[in-house]
Amino acid sequence: MSHPSLTDPFGRRIDYLRLSVTDRCDLRCGYCLPKGFKGFEEPEHWLTFAEVERVVAAFTALGVRRVRLTGGEPLMRRHLPELAARLSALPGLEDLSLSSNCTQMEALAEPLKRAGVRRLNVSLDSLRPEVFREITGGDLDRVLRGIAAAYEAGMNPIRVNAVVMRGVNDGEIEDLLDYCAARGFTLRLIETMPMGATGQTVASAFGDLGPIKQRLEQRFELISDILPGGGPARYYRVGGTETRIGFITPISQHFCETCNRVRLTVDGTLYLCLGQDHSYPLRPLLREGIGDAELIEHLRRAIALKPERHEFRERPEQVVRFMSMTGG
């Protein structure tokens, strides 16, 4: 049974859920998760697959049409293809996608595609093995093999996300664009966000994407474009090609007025804004045995708390949780 769609207090229709299936990750990107961090959520606090399915079914009944599986690193959640299959079968869900670092994608690409995962966003901040290891602590070749496996499995589109850090990888943008163009991928550049101690530490390396875009325009013709998917990027097509590049600018040019998404963490907390602490705990309600109608009412109450915008510029110190806790 469908219900009137979700609309927040500022008239924005909410049709996109980012679903974190774990806060754990096998990499340690400096802007996301500190080295040596061990304060992960206890497994008994994780939403079970049945609980996740209930929440997503309630969201789809309210008009949410897109769900993205995130983490941490979502491929670290055991039996993820099983969850993907259960979600993709829900009435009303039109798009099930995945964000991943692809370190474990070689083994999981085919099962995930069969389970209904259509699109993939890959975190790839550098094509230089030593720089990649400096940023993430991981093996670049393993990630590239994982991306190739996803491509061979038929995931499409594949979008490469690169967090731009001044003096670290900002000189590689053209190389990343060439890599994507050769494979039919879209490149998306992202500004660092001051979330938690890690994000505030790398704020000194903040890469304003305005000058990066101006630099690219010296070499390429960038034609304004639109791509489906419900995300926040502003896209351009490279003239004379089918290659797209997107700019995600939460700091220099925020996109809050068009925000259509909320985030559900692995422990069942619904966050209404990536850059604010407005939240609504669902796990206690689910484990108290509330009915579906009550769950839908709680989702409406939660959306009523969604703030108008983040305050990354005005109060960068206020969000103390790490990016991996919220689900990106």
Secondary structure as GFF3:
##gff-version 3
##sequence-region A 1 328
A	DSSP	beta_strand	16	20	.	.	.	ID=ss1
A	DSSP	three_ten_helix	43	45	.	.	.	ID=ss2
A	DSSP	alpha_helix	49	61	.	.	.	ID=ss3
A	DSSP	beta_strand	66	70	.	.	.	ID=ss4
A	DSSP	three_ten_helix	74	76	.	.	.	ID=ss5
A	DSSP	alpha_helix	80	88	.	.	.	ID=ss6
A	DSSP	beta_strand	95	100	.	.	.	ID=ss7
A	DSSP	alpha_helix	105	115	.	.	.	ID=ss8
A	DSSP	beta_strand	119	123	.	.	.	ID=ss9
A	DSSP	alpha_helix	129	136	.	.	.	ID=ss10
A	DSSP	alpha_helix	140	153	.	.	.	ID=ss11
A	DSSP	beta_strand	158	164	.	.	.	ID=ss12
A	DSSP	three_ten_helix	170	172	.	.	.	ID=ss13
A	DSSP	alpha_helix	173	183	.	.	.	ID=ss14
A	DSSP	beta_strand	186	191	.	.	.	ID=ss15
A	DSSP	alpha_helix	196	201	.	.	.	ID=ss16
A	DSSP	three_ten_helix	202	205	.	.	.	ID=ss17
A	DSSP	alpha_helix	209	217	.	.	.	ID=ss18
A	DSSP	beta_strand	222	225	.	.	.	ID=ss19
A	DSSP	beta_strand	234	238	.	.	.	ID=ss20
A	DSSP	beta_strand	244	248	.	.	.	ID=ss21
A	DSSP	three_ten_helix	256	258	.	.	.	ID=ss22
A	DSSP	beta_strand	261	264	.	.	.	ID=ss23
A	DSSP	beta_strand	269	271	.	.	.	ID=ss24
A	DSSP	beta_strand	279	281	.	.	.	ID=ss25
A	DSSP	alpha_helix	283	288	.	.	.	ID=ss26
A	DSSP	alpha_helix	292	303	.	.	.	ID=ss27
A	DSSP	alpha_helix	323	326	.	.	.	ID=ss28
###
